[in-house]
Amino acid sequence: MSSEGVASVERALTILDVFTDRDKSLTLTEISKRAGFYKSTTLRLAESLEKFGYLRRLDDGAYRLGPKPLYLGSLYQKHFSTSDFVPQVMRRMSEELREGISFFVRDEDRRVCLHRVDSPRAIRDAIHEGDAFPLTTGASGHVLLAFSGLSGSKYDQIRDRYYSMSLGERDPETAAVSCPVFAVQQRLVGALSVSGPRYRLDEKALEEIVPMLHKYAAELTHLFGGTWPDFSRQPLRTHA
């Protein structure tokens, strides 16, 4: 494909990207303004997108998303499996941090380790895929409770910071830091965690891991179709 053709595809995708979950429809002017295109360019691209079912033009001239994105979304969900990409991301995390990485999901009143990548170091914590722990102890359990809507100042703080730490809570010799991962419509999928022995992971070390943990959680969230907050515009608060 020529560079001009690639640019046209990118502009068309930019038009689709300007729609949010708050927009039932958008006028041509609104689309042009958000995309940063001339109205003539926007109209030409919108007509092509309408032709292939990605947009639908309403009687008042405004545009809404067409049925094609829904069809593609249903195909994605049909063939979607966490094992296709979550462990790959976790392996990169472990190589970078040299600590154990776990992905927990909620199972009623328990948290279950769905995926696990062990630390490459000789001394490490012992967690295996399929292990189940109480939701009320451990960083990932607190994250799963907080982003499931549990009330209380402790969980408000976790929702505000987008992470939770635990020092010797489940096991007196281990520590962990965890944050949420979301899917479409901000549905909580699970909790991504970094864990290891407490002599390496004290409170300061865990706080230093948070930005990297958020980076990988954002990557997984985007792969699941969710939205991750922009902490560059909303500075992360690591202390109460």
N, C-alpha and C positions, 0 to 999 in steps of 0.2 A: 504494500500500500504506500502511496506517495505521502510526503510530509503534509501536503494539503489535505489529503484524505484523513490522515490521523488527526489533524487539527479539527476537522469537521466532526469526527466521532467524539473527540474530547469536548467540543462545544455542546454537542447534543446531550452528552452525559451530564454536563454542567447544568443544563436546563432541568433535567430530571432531579438533580441534587438540590435544587433550590426549594423543592417542596418539603414541608415538614408535617409532623402529625397534627399541627394546628391549622393547616391550610386545607379547607374543603375544596377551594378553587383559587386560582390566581389570574389576574388580568395580564394581558400581554405587556403592559407597562410595568407591572410588578415583577414579572419574570425577567424582563430586560434589565431592570434596576438591580435585582439581586444577582443576576448572572454577569452583569457588567458588559452587556452586548448592546449594539444598536437595535432598535425595534425591527428594522428590516431584516437583520440577521436572525433575530429571535423568531420572527414570523416564518421565515423560510425553514428553519430547523423544526419549529413546532408543527408545521404542516407535514414534514417527513415523519416525525415521531407519531403524529396522529394517524398517518397512513399505515404504520406498522403496529398500531394498537397501544403505544406507550403513553399517549396523551389522548384526551377526548375533549373536543370543543363543545361548550354548552351554548344554549340558545342566546344567552346574553353576551357571547363573545369571549367569555373567560375560559380558562383551561383547567382541567383536573386530570389526575393520573388515569390512564386507561387500564384495561384488564390484563395487558401483557405482563407488567411487573408482578402482578399477583400470581399469574401462571408460572413465571420463572421462580418466584418465591416458593411455590408449592413443590416444584421440582427439586429445589435446593433442600427443603425440609425432608422430602421423601428419601433422598440419598445421603442425608447428613448423618455423620457419626463422629462423636467426640474423639474417638481413637484415630481418626484420619489426620488430625492436626494438633490436638492438645499435647500429646506426649512429645511431639517434635519441638514445640515451643518450650516445654519444660526442660528438655535436654539442653537447649541453648542457655536457659537460665542457670542450670546446674553447672555447665561449663564455665559460665561467667562468674557465678557466685561461689562455686565449689562447696555448696551445701545441698541438703536434701530438698526436693521440691515435691509437693503433693497437691492434688486437686480433689477437694472434698465436695460432696453433694449431700443434701439433706434427705434423710429417710425417716419420716415422722419425728421421733424425739432423739434421733441419733444422727451423727455425721459419718458418712462412709467414704473411705479413700477409694476414689474411682480410678485415679492414675497416680503413679509414683515413679520418681527418678531418684535413685540414691546418690548421695554425695560421693565424689571420687576419693575422698579422704578415708584413711584407715579407721579413724574414730568418728562415728556418726550416729545419728539416732536411728531407731529401728521402727519403720512404718512400712506396711505392705498393702498392696492393692486388695481391697475387700475388708480391711480392718475397719471396725465400727467403734466409735467412741461417743460418750454423751455430748449433747449439744451445749451443755452448760459449762463445760471446761474446755480450755484450749482456744487459741486465737481464731481458728477457722469456725469453731462452733459459735463464738460470739459474733463473728461476721454474718454467718447464716441466720442467726436470730435477729440481729440488728436490721438486716435488709429484708427480713420477712415481716417487719413492722412491729417488733416487740418494743414496748414503751419503756421509758426510764432514762435518766441522765446518762448512764453508762452507754446505752445503745444510741442515744442522740449524739454522743461524742464520736462513736464509731462511724455513724452516718455522715457526720461532719468531716471527719478526717479521711474516710474511705480506707481505713485499715484498723486492725486490732493486734496488740502484742500480748504474749503470755510468757511469763518467766517461771518455769518450774510448776506450772499449774496442773498439768496432767501427769507429768513425770518430773520429779524434783531436779533431775540432771539435764533436762532439755528446755529449749526455748523456741519460740516461733513468732512469726509475724505473717498476717494473712490479710487479703483484701478481696472484695467481691468481683465476680465476672457476670456480665449481663448479656441478654439476648434481645431479640426484637421486642419493642415496646417496654424496654427496661425490665424484662422478666429476669429475676435472679436465677442464674444457672448453677453457680457453685462458688467455692472459695479457693483461691490460689494461695498456697502457703510456702514459706521458706522456713526450714527448721534445722536444728542441730544442737550440739552440746552447749551448755550454758557458759562454759569457760571461754568459748569463742563468740557466742552470741549474747552479750550483755545488752542492756537497754540502749546504750549508745550505738552499738553495732547494728542492732535491729532498726533503729531510726535511720541509719545511713543506708540501709537496704531498701527502705520504703520507696524512694523515687524509681529505682530499678524494678521493684515489684509492681509498681503502678504502670510502668512502661509495658511490661509483659501482660499485665491484666488488661490494659487498653488494647493491645494487639489481639488477645483472645476475644474481648468484647466486640471488637470490630468484625472479627471472623464469624461470631455468632449473630451479627446483625444489630448489635446494641450500640449505645452511645456512651462515650467516656467523657467525664468532665475535663475542661481545659484548665489545668492547674497553673498554666502560665499567666492566665488572666485572673485566677482565683488562687492566690498563694496558699500553699499547703501549710497548715498549722500542726506542728509535731508535738507541741506541749500544751497542757491545759492552761 
